[in-house]
Amino acid sequence: MAAQSVIGAPAEEVESFRLRARAWLAEHMPRLPEGVDNYHLMRDDEFGVRARELQRTLYDAGFAGICFPREYGGLGLSREHQQAFSRESAAYEMPVLFNVPTLSILAPTILDFGTEEQKRRHIPAILRGEEMWVQFLSEPSGGSDLAGLVTRATRDGDVFVLNGSKIWSSGAFRSDYALCLARTDWHAPKHRGLTMFIVKIHQPGIEVQQIRMVNGWNEFCQEFFDDVAIPAEDVLGQVNDGWTVASRLLIHERDAVGGASRYTSGLGAAGERSGSATGLDHLARATGRTSDPTVRQLVAEDRVHERVAQQLVRRVTTGIASGYFPPPAGAIPRLFAATANERHRDMALEIVGRGAAAWTEGDPVGEVSVEYLFRQGGSLGGGSNEMQRNIISERVLGMPREYAADKDKPFDEVRHNAAPSRVR
Ligand SMILES: Cc1cc2nc3c(=O)[nH]c(=O)nc-3n(C[C@H](O)[C@H](O)[C@H](O)COP(=O)(O)OP(=O)(O)OC[C@H]3O[C@@H](n4cnc5c(N)ncnc54)[C@H](O)[C@@H]3O)c2cc1C
């Protein structure tokens, strides 16, 4: 039986959609060079110019926003359609810069909480590749205790006036809009005095500084807000109920970084890595070690992790959809993806051996040690592994919640860090 699209008309069968996508991709999208994946190309596209063009190409051809509702420019199709397209498109250049956080985290949060006007303003523009988004959540005083943030937004007539600072915002310099969580009531307990705002990034009062990372990237940013006027109609959800919005955003984020999001495209199936420059089979060939039993064991272990990741995503997403698991169960594939990624980087280094210590320009194995420097990234972005373990124990397994002395106290009576001053 054909699936139903959101407006009730019978949707195209998955197999027919797959074949149509296959033919269109072969004719219109550039094939990835051997051993290169989209994440490698992404680094050459620092300002996202190519990603915007490719996203527009997908949109014009009717392949953007596969699981987004049709009334906001999407196709209104199922997760199976999205997975079919992701598999077919894995060998092509794709606008993966849009995947996280724009398509998989922030657009779904706008769909969940946005007014009709907000959804019509932003979702089609995102799918056309005109708006890239970023999340302004973490602050210099700490990211795990998100509800303890100190950036403030003070109501002044029709606007809120934003002051403070956010940090570790991935790709803010190239983005157009942010979802920004700020404190709007200092007398309420910490979770109840927050509001989520839609913020235009490039405007007076906002300064974005890129942060030079140890692996040479400039992806992270810190932002400083000096009396930024945000129109009251740009509140997402309700004033002082930003924690509800943030909690849902974090569920979308765990799905996104764990490989379980239905809103991405062009990644291959969840957890797939083989064939890319850092796929272990590729490294075994590049180092001439395909017959080495230890290396073969490592390649096999990596493959097993890929398979487990795919099955875990399937199991957990099906379980959440059927109500068997609560939505925070997305922390399970997220935790697995992060720990498997750490192991993958360790194994890559082991295969390359001395080649990772010194290499010549263009040597494919040299990449491994640069990537190793980012080994912990996946275990922090989207909430640290320890926080995922807390979520699994408290909200999936129902174990007692961690004690928090400040939970019900008015925030202005809680000892906390001051808003940071600017570093120049
Ligand atoms: C690749 C990457 C991308 C990111 N992108 C963004 C972004 O776009 N926007 C954004 O706002 N932020 C982003 N972040 C920031 C990220 O959300 C934070 O790094 C993360 O939430 C942890 O916060 P922190 O770094 O301040 O560490 P802290 O909160 O200071 O934590 C330090 C250590 O203490 C542990 N810890 C803290 N509290 C507990 C607890 N209750 N129980 C057990 N252990 C605990 C943590 O696990 C961690 O190991 C990104 C980070 C990375 C690495």
The ligand as an SDF file (V2000), in Angstrom:
LIG
                    3D

 53 58  0  0  0  0  0  0  0  0999 V2000
   31.7500   19.7880   17.9090 C   0  0  0  0  0  0  0  0  0  0  0  0
   30.9830   20.6830   18.8450 C   0  0  0  0  0  0  0  0  0  0  0  0
   29.9840   21.4820   18.3400 C   0  0  0  0  0  0  0  0  0  0  0  0
   29.2850   22.3410   19.1980 C   0  0  0  0  0  0  0  0  0  0  0  0
   28.3480   23.1710   18.6510 N   0  0  0  0  0  0  0  0  0  0  0  0
   27.6590   24.0080   19.4630 C   0  0  0  0  0  0  0  0  0  0  0  0
   26.7150   24.9370   18.9090 C   0  0  0  0  0  0  0  0  0  0  0  0
   26.5320   25.0200   17.6970 O   0  0  0  0  0  0  0  0  0  0  0  0
   26.0350   25.7480   19.7510 N   0  0  0  0  0  0  0  0  0  0  0  0
   26.2100   25.7000   21.0990 C   0  0  0  0  0  0  0  0  0  0  0  0
   25.5280   26.4440   21.8020 O   0  0  0  0  0  0  0  0  0  0  0  0
   27.1380   24.8710   21.6760 N   0  0  0  0  0  0  0  0  0  0  0  0
   27.8640   24.0240   20.8680 C   0  0  0  0  0  0  0  0  0  0  0  0
   28.8080   23.1850   21.4150 N   0  0  0  0  0  0  0  0  0  0  0  0
   29.0710   23.2260   22.8390 C   0  0  0  0  0  0  0  0  0  0  0  0
   28.5690   21.9780   23.5570 C   0  0  0  0  0  0  0  0  0  0  0  0
   27.1580   21.9850   23.6230 O   0  0  0  0  0  0  0  0  0  0  0  0
   29.2200   21.9880   24.9500 C   0  0  0  0  0  0  0  0  0  0  0  0
   30.6150   21.8090   24.7610 O   0  0  0  0  0  0  0  0  0  0  0  0
   28.6920   20.8790   25.8210 C   0  0  0  0  0  0  0  0  0  0  0  0
   27.3310   21.0860   26.1300 O   0  0  0  0  0  0  0  0  0  0  0  0
   29.4880   20.7870   27.1450 C   0  0  0  0  0  0  0  0  0  0  0  0
   29.5560   22.0390   27.7440 O   0  0  0  0  0  0  0  0  0  0  0  0
   30.9640   22.6480   28.1910 P   0  0  0  0  0  0  0  0  0  0  0  0
   31.9340   22.5050   27.0520 O   0  0  0  0  0  0  0  0  0  0  0  0
   30.7280   24.0170   28.7020 O   0  0  0  0  0  0  0  0  0  0  0  0
   31.4700   21.6860   29.3440 O   0  0  0  0  0  0  0  0  0  0  0  0
   30.9600   21.6870   30.8910 P   0  0  0  0  0  0  0  0  0  0  0  0
   29.4800   21.8290   30.9290 O   0  0  0  0  0  0  0  0  0  0  0  0
   31.7950   22.6990   31.6040 O   0  0  0  0  0  0  0  0  0  0  0  0
   31.3620   20.2410   31.3050 O   0  0  0  0  0  0  0  0  0  0  0  0
   32.7200   19.8680   31.5830 C   0  0  0  0  0  0  0  0  0  0  0  0
   32.7650   18.3670   31.9030 C   0  0  0  0  0  0  0  0  0  0  0  0
   31.9610   18.0950   33.0630 O   0  0  0  0  0  0  0  0  0  0  0  0
   31.0120   17.0650   32.7990 C   0  0  0  0  0  0  0  0  0  0  0  0
   29.7530   17.3510   33.5040 N   0  0  0  0  0  0  0  0  0  0  0  0
   29.1370   18.5720   33.6180 C   0  0  0  0  0  0  0  0  0  0  0  0
   27.9730   18.4400   34.2860 N   0  0  0  0  0  0  0  0  0  0  0  0
   27.8380   17.1190   34.5920 C   0  0  0  0  0  0  0  0  0  0  0  0
   26.8430   16.3630   35.2720 C   0  0  0  0  0  0  0  0  0  0  0  0
   25.7480   16.9400   35.7640 N   0  0  0  0  0  0  0  0  0  0  0  0
   27.0240   15.0190   35.3820 N   0  0  0  0  0  0  0  0  0  0  0  0
   28.1300   14.4120   34.8710 C   0  0  0  0  0  0  0  0  0  0  0  0
   29.1170   15.0840   34.2230 N   0  0  0  0  0  0  0  0  0  0  0  0
   28.9820   16.4230   34.0770 C   0  0  0  0  0  0  0  0  0  0  0  0
   30.8120   17.1220   31.2940 C   0  0  0  0  0  0  0  0  0  0  0  0
   30.3810   15.8770   30.8120 O   0  0  0  0  0  0  0  0  0  0  0  0
   32.2010   17.4890   30.7750 C   0  0  0  0  0  0  0  0  0  0  0  0
   32.9880   16.3340   30.6510 O   0  0  0  0  0  0  0  0  0  0  0  0
   29.5620   22.3590   20.5820 C   0  0  0  0  0  0  0  0  0  0  0  0
   30.5920   21.5510   21.0990 C   0  0  0  0  0  0  0  0  0  0  0  0
   31.3040   20.7310   20.2350 C   0  0  0  0  0  0  0  0  0  0  0  0
   32.4260   19.8990   20.7890 C   0  0  0  0  0  0  0  0  0  0  0  0
  1  2  1  0
  2  3  1  0
  2 52  2  0
  3  4  2  0
  4  5  1  0
  4 50  1  0
  5  6  2  0
  6  7  1  0
  6 13  1  0
  7  8  2  0
  7  9  1  0
  9 10  1  0
 10 11  2  0
 10 12  1  0
 12 13  2  0
 13 14  1  0
 14 15  1  0
 14 50  1  0
 15 16  1  0
 16 17  1  0
 16 18  1  0
 18 19  1  0
 18 20  1  0
 20 21  1  0
 20 22  1  0
 22 23  1  0
 23 24  1  0
 24 25  2  0
 24 26  1  0
 24 27  1  0
 27 28  1  0
 28 29  2  0
 28 30  1  0
 28 31  1  0
 31 32  1  0
 32 33  1  0
 33 34  1  0
 33 48  1  0
 34 35  1  0
 35 36  1  0
 35 46  1  0
 36 37  1  0
 36 45  1  0
 37 38  2  0
 38 39  1  0
 39 40  1  0
 39 45  2  0
 40 41  1  0
 40 42  2  0
 42 43  1  0
 43 44  2  0
 44 45  1  0
 46 47  1  0
 46 48  1  0
 48 49  1  0
 50 51  2  0
 51 52  1  0
 52 53  1  0
M  END
$$$$
